[in-house]
């Protein structure tokens, strides 16, 4: 949610800030703004409600705003409606402090009342303006440095934040602070950059620093100094981002989502190859020895959204293959129900960004209870990766579209890898089965390519669903988990109401919603459950439903039952989710395009949910 960009250097800042913000549009926003400092002159703040192009036009794409130091922001409303007044940056009453902020300040009302008593005036409904004026208050009260003022404010603020601040007395510098919201800093050729996510500055530098929780930074031209909460300097090592900058571009595709759908074969293959050595899986770099695996009594998978759907698939696969009890938890509910965790269990946190607020909170809850943790994340150095006991990095590369595709697929591959290796270590499968499963995993990237080569039929079918009001996805076992993801893809980007149900649950109330022409999509990739799901689809058809069947079993004459059939290549039933999800991703995409919607940036959604 929201996006932050900062720059200080030799070049004009405004065009760089606008360019960086444009690369963060996928995070979701409703307004944007920049603050530019031109030497000793007063800081100029320009804001606009709506899309970034409005701000760009207002500033002649940055050309009309001189100055080589500045901060920028795209806002996703939390406190206060979307408006120019509520857009960032915000300033203290006399312009002494200017700042942008990601996150939520939970005690902002209490702090605001204190500042009102001190004579401060507020012009917005945001919690951010409170933070700005609190920093200004401490700066003037103690007559210290910006670092002194910021750390006093950090102690008083409850909640999450990534802050980038400029001070009147420090004309070419930016100060940063972080708690629970992502932020990176980088340097290159005597210039410095701040951003809430890598794509914003990847064009300018690959040398980045990850600022830690409850830490601050002083950013000068080409020089960054870090401080702990006591104001003491701390050393940090820079990291090199391995992504090619072109990986964050559309590369000729109309939308990032379609580009990322087509990148799935490589992403899945790269994730598998990262642990595949001489025909065997090696998890020792993650710290998983055979002894540790054998001591795992149960697994708790904790995630949100599509990552939770991965967990649902993983539950079926791990339990069946490795014989380990698995419980799948929605991260936003996990800590509030005060979970009872087995000390010998393993908590697996799945998150593309590694910054998902609810998942991070669940990780910390598990660690407090002394339970071993594993992060399955896509972003190196992210908060969840840094704090977990073990890390499995998925190699999806940058994912820009809000609707996840390739990150989801790499998470599935990671779950298969864990299932196979855990099963082998616990002697639930033979060495021959172990080798066979690995060889089957190696075929999945090629099979995804085959599905993508035959997408025109899906485009034709999608065009006929443009006016659909309701869509139901049904399946059993792993097919139900796939249905959950297919339904989410449909609803989040096409805005068509859709739901996923275990096929056997239809008769327990949901079937009353079926009307003439209602689209029902049945996922049928599990041989043992095929006939039962077909029977449920026939029940829907008898009530007027229009049926689509997604299957890999050509020997069944399903075409006599359904109105439209999609076939996927055959694979081991444990791994069918990796293939079955691809046509459903394409279906959601094509329906959205046919409806003329913004596929990559669906309304009201953000890529990474970094606040509760």
N, C-alpha and C positions, 0 to 999 in steps of 0.2 A: 504494500500500500504506500502511496505517496512516493515521491522521488526527490532526492537531494543531489545537487551538483555544486561544486565550488572550484574556483580557479584563482590563482595569483601567479603572475609571470610577466613576460615581456609583451605578449600579444593582447589585443583587445579582448576583454573578458566576455562581453555580452554574446557574441556569436558562438563562442565555445560553450557557454552555459546553455544556450538555446539548443545547440546541437546535442549536448549531453542529455538534456531533458527529453528531446525527441526520441532518444534511445531507451528512455524509461517509461514511455507512454503505455507500454504493456502492463505496467503495475497498477493502472487504474487511477483516474483523477477527474476532478470537476472544475479546477481552476489552476492558474499558474502565475508565477511572478519571479522577478529577478531584482537584486539590489547590487548596484555597481558603485565602486569607489574610484574616483579619478584623482589620485594624489591626495593633496590636502583638502580638496573640495568636499562639500557635503555629499553624503551617500544618496544616490538617486534610486528610488524604489518605483518599479512599474509592475502593475498587476492586472490580471484580466480573468473574468469568469469564462468557463467553457474550454474549448480545445486550445492547444498550444499555438496553433496557427494564428489565433486572435492576438496573442501576446507578440508573436513574431511580426505580424503586420503593424502592430502598435509601435514597435521599435525599429521598423525597417530592417527586420531580421538581425537586429543587434547593432546595425551600422550607425544608428543615430544616438547611441549611448556610449560615450567615451569612457575609458577607464580600464585598467589592467588587473583589477581585483574585484571579485564578486561572488555572490551566492545565488542559487536559483532553486525553485521548488515547484513540483506539481502536487496539488493537494487532493486527497480523497476525504470528504467531509466526515468528521466524527462529532466534534463539538461545534455546533453552529452550521447553518445551511450553506450550500454552495453560493458564494457571492464574492464580489471584488473586495469588500471590507474584510471578509474572513480569509481571503487568500493570503498566502505567505509571499514575501517576508513580512515580519512584524517589527515595529521599532519601539524603543522606549520614548517617553514623552518628549525629551529634548533631542532625540536622535542619537544619543550616546551609544546605544547598543541596537544592532539590527540582526535578526536571526531567522532561520528556518528550522523546522522541527518535524521529525517523523515519530509517531508513537502516541501514547495517551498518558496524560498526567492525571492520576486518579484523585489527588487532593487539590485540584486546581481551584475549587470554590473556596476552600479554607484559605489558600494562599492569596487568592484575589481579594478576599475580605480584609486581610492584613494590609495588602498594598493600597487598597482604597482608603484605609485609615491613615496611611502614610502620605496621602495626597495624590496618588497615581490615578490617571484617567484612562478608561478602557474604551476602545473604538470598535472592538469585534466581540464575537461570542466564543472565541477560541480559547483552548487551554494554552496554546502556544504563546499568546500575548502575555499570559501570566508568567511563563518561564522567562521571557525576555525582560520583563520589568523586575522580576525577582533578581536576576543577574545584575541588572542596573542598580538596584537597591543595595546589594552587597558590595558592588564595585565602589559606590560612593560612601557607604558606611565605613568600610575598612580602609579606603584609600590605598588599595593594594593593586596587584596586577590582574589582568583578565583571568588568569588561572586561579588566583585566590577567590575571585568573585564566583567563578563557575563552580569550584568545588564546594563553596558554602551553599550554593543553590542546589547542587546535586544531593547533598545531605538532606535537604528539606523536601525535595520532590519525591513523591511516590508514584510509581508507574513505569512506563517505558519511554525511552527517547533516544534519538540520534539528533544532536544539535550542531549546527554550524553557525558561528556568530562572528560579527565584525564589530570592532570598537573604534570609536571616533579618534582616540589617541594612538591607534595603531593602523595607519592608513593602508598598508600593503600586506596586511596579515589577516588570516582567518583562524579562529579557534574552534575546536571541535570537542564534543563530549558524547559518551555513549553508555546506554544501559538497555540491554535487551532488544534494541533495534539495530539492524545491520548498517555498517558504515565501513568503507575502505578509503585509504588515502594513497596517493601515488606521486612520484616525481619523475621528471624527464627533462634533460637539457636546461636546467636552471629554472624550471617551472614546476608548480605543484597543483595537485588535483584532489578533490574530495567527491565521493559519490556514495549513494546508498546501494548501488549494484554495479558489477563489473562492466556491462555493456556501455555505460555512460562515458567511461574514460578509456576504453580499450583502444580507441582510435589514436589516443595520444600517448599512452604509456602502458607497458605490461609489468612495470616494477611497482608493486603495491605493498602496503602494510595493512594488517588487520588490527584495528584498535580494539582493545579488550573491554570487557564489561567494567563499568565504573572507572574508566580511564579518560584522559583528556589529551589533546594535542594542540600544539602551536604550529601553524602552517605558514612558512615564509616562502619566498621564491626559491624553489629547488631544495628546500630544507624543512624537515619536520622533526619536532621534538615532542616526545611523549611524557606524560606525567601520570602518577597514580593519584588516588583520592586525597593523599596528604600533600600533594603539590610537589612531590619529589620526582626528579627525572628518572625515566626508565628506558632501557635499551630494547630495541625491537629489530628483528631481521626482516628485510624485505623478501617478498616472494615474487616469482615470475609467473604471470598468467600464461598458460600454454595455448589457450585458444588463439586461433587465427582471427583477426578482426573481421574477416569476411564471413566467419561463422555466425555472426550476429546480423548479417544482411540477408535480404530476401533471395538473392542469387537468381533472379529472373522469375520466381514464383509470384503469383498474384498476392498471396498471403503467407505470413510466417507459418501458419498452421499447416498449410499444404506442404511447404518446404520441410517442416519438421516431421510430418507423416512419412515423407520420402527418405528422411534421414534415419528412420528406425532400423533398417537392416544393419547399417554401419554402427549405430549406437549400441545395439544389442550385441553385435559381434565384438566390439571393443570391450564391452563390459565383461563378456565371457573370457576373452583372451587375456584380460588383466589378471586372472587367477588360474589360467590354464597353462600347465607346464608338462610337456611330454605326455600328453594324454590323460593327465590327472589334475584334480583341483587342489590348489594350495592356498589355504587360508591362514598360514602361519604369520604372514606379514601383518595381518589384522590382529594377531595375538591369539588365534584359536588353535590350540594344540589338541591332540586327541584326548588328553586327560581332561582339559576344560570342557570339551564337548560332552564327554561321558558323564560329567558331573551335573549337566543341565537337566533339571527335573521337569521343567515346563517352560513354555514361551508365552510372553505377552507381547502382542504386536500393537503398537499405539500409533495412530496416524489420523490425518484429516482428508476429506474429499477423495480424490482419485487414489491417493496413497493408502487410504483406508480400504478401498476396493482391492488394491494389490494385497493388502493384509488378509482380506477375505479369501482370495485365491490361495495365498500362501498357507492359510490354515488347513485347507483341504489337502494340499500337496504334502506339507510337512507331517501332518498327522498320519496320513496314509503311507507315506514313504518311510518316515523315520520313527514313527510310533511315539512321538513326543506330544503330549497334550498342548494345544495352542488355544489361546483366548485372544480375540481381536477387540480392541478398545477404540472408541472415538476419543481422540485426545482432549477435546473440550470438556468431556465428562469424566475423564480418568481420575484426576486428583480430587474432584469434588465429591465423589462417592467414597472417598477414603479407602482405596483398594487394599485388600489383604494379599500381600505378595509373598510367594515362597522365596526364602533366602537363597535357594539353589536354582532359582529360575533365571531366565534371561529376558530382559525387556528390549525389544527391537523398536526403535523409533524410525519411521520412514518419512522423509521430507525432501522434496526436490531442492528447495532453497537452503535447507539447514537452518532457517531462521523462523520457521512457523511458531508463533507465540505459544499456542496451546501445546504443541508437541515439545517445545523446549521446556515448558513448565512440567510436563509429564516426565521428561527425562530427569529433571532435578528432583522430582518427587521420588522416582525410583532410586536415584543415587542416595538420597537421604535415608531411604529404607534399607540401604546396603545391598541392593540387588544389581547384578552385573548388567551392563547396558551395551547395546550395539546400535550405532547410527548407520542407516542406509541413506546417504545423501549424495547430491550431485555437485555441491559447491565446496571446493577445497578451502579449509580454514574457516568455515561457517561456524556459528555458535554451537550448534548441536554436534558438529564434528569435533570441535575442540573439547567439549565437555564429556563426551561419551567415553566409555572404557575401550571400545573397539569401534573401528570405522570401516565400512564397506562403501567405497566411492563408486557410484555409477558413472559411466563415461558418456553421458548424453550430450555434453557440451552445452552451450547457452541455449536455453529454451525461452523464446520471446512471446509466443502466443499465450494468452491467458489460459486457454484450454490445453491442458497437458496431453501430449501424445508420446513423444520419444522418451521423456523422463519416466512416464508410467511403464513403458515397455522395458526399459533398463531395470526398473525396480522389480518387475516380474522376473527377469533373468536372474537378478540377485537372489530372489527368493528360491528359485529352482536350485541355484548353486548351493545355497545353505542347506536346502532339504536333502540334496544328494550327498553332500559331504557329511552332514549330521547322521544320515541313515547309514552310510558306510562306516563311520567311526563307531556307531552303536551296534554294528553288525546286523542291521535289519535288512540289508541287501548284500548279495554276494559280489565278489570282485567282477564277475561277468556282467551282472546287472549294472554295477557302477560304471563300467566302461560303455555299456550300451546306452545308458542314460546320457552320458557325456557326449557320445557320438550323435545322439538325437538332438541335443542342444546345439551342436555345431551346424545342424541343417536348418535351424529356425530362421536365420537371416535370409537365406536363399528362398525359403517358402514365403516370407513376408514380401520379398521382391515379386514373386509370382502373383500374389494377390494384388499388388499395386499395378501390375501390368494389365489387369483386367478390370479397371475401375470405371470404364465407360458405362457398363450396364447399371452400376450403382448410381451414376450421375443421372441417367435416364429415369430410374425409379424415383430418385429424390425429387426430381422436378414435378412428379405427380403428387408429392406429399406437402407441397407448399402451403396448402390451406388446411392442413390437418389441425384439429383442436386438441386431440389427446392421442398419445402413443403409449402403449404398454409393452414392456420388455419382460419376457418370462424365461425361466430356465431352472434347472435343478443342479445342486452341487456347484462345481466350478462354473457351469453355465449360468447359474444365478449370479455369481460374482461378476462375470462378464456383462450380464444384463445391467447390473448396477452402473458400471462404467459407461455402457452404451447409452443408457437413459440420461446420465449426467451430461454426456457430450451433446445429446439432442437438446436438452432443456437449456443448458447454459449459453449456447451460442445461437440457437434458432428461436428461443423464447416460446417454443411450443411446450405445453404441459406434457410431461412424460413421467412415468413411474416404472420401477422394476419390482417384480414380485417373484418369490419362489413359485414355480408353476402350480404346485399343489395347494397353494394358499388362495388361489383365485376363487374357489368355491366358498371361502370363508368371508365373503362380503364384496370383494373387488369386482367380481364378474357382473354385478349389478350396474357397473359403469359402462359396460360394453353396449354400443349402439351400432346401427347400420353404418358401415364404412369406417369404424374405429380401427386404426392400424395396430395390430398385435404382432410383435416380432418375437419369434421363438428361437432361442439359441439351443442347438441340439448337437453337441460334440461328444457327449459321454455315452458310450455304447449301452451301458447298463440302465441308463435313464431315458434313452431315446424314446421308446414306445410310450412311456408314461407322459412325457412332455407332449408328444404328438396328440395323445388323448385329450390333454388340457387345451391344446390349440383347436381341436375339433369342437370342443365345448364352446369356445369363443366364436368359431365360425357359425355354429348353429344359432348364434345370437346376432349375427350380421357383421362380424368382424372381418376385416381384410387382413390376410395373413402373409407375413414374410417369414421364411424359414432360413436359418443360417446353420449349415451342417457340413460335415466332412465325409459323410457316408453315402456314396453314390449307389450302393447296393440297395438302399431303401428307396422305395418309390414315393418319396415325399412330395414330388411335384403334383401328384394326384390330390394331395391334401391342401397344399398352400397355393397362394396366388402368385408368389414370387420367391425364387430360391437363390440363395448365394452359397456357393461351395468354397470350402477352404481345403488346402492340401492336408493329407493325412499326417498325423504325428502321434506320439504317445499321449494318451488321454490326460496325463498330468500337465502337459504343456500346451494344451489347445487354447488357453486364454491368450497366448501371445499371437496367435493367428486369428482367432475369432474377433478380437477387438478391432482389428484393422478395418474390416468393412463397416463396422459401426462408427468408427472415427470418420471415415469417408462419407457415410450417410449423413451424419450430423453436419459435416462441413458443407456438403452440396445443398442440403436443405436450407442452411443459413445463407449461402451465396444466392440461391434462387429467390430468397425472400428479401435480398438487397441489404443485408445487415453487415455490420462491422465485425467480421469473423474474429479478428485478433484481439479486439478490445470490446468484449460484450459489456453492456450497461451494468453498472452497479458492482462490477467484479474487479478484483485485483489479483495480480499474479501470486504474490506472497502475502499471506495474512499475518502481519507482524504485530498485530495488536489483538487483544481478546475481544 
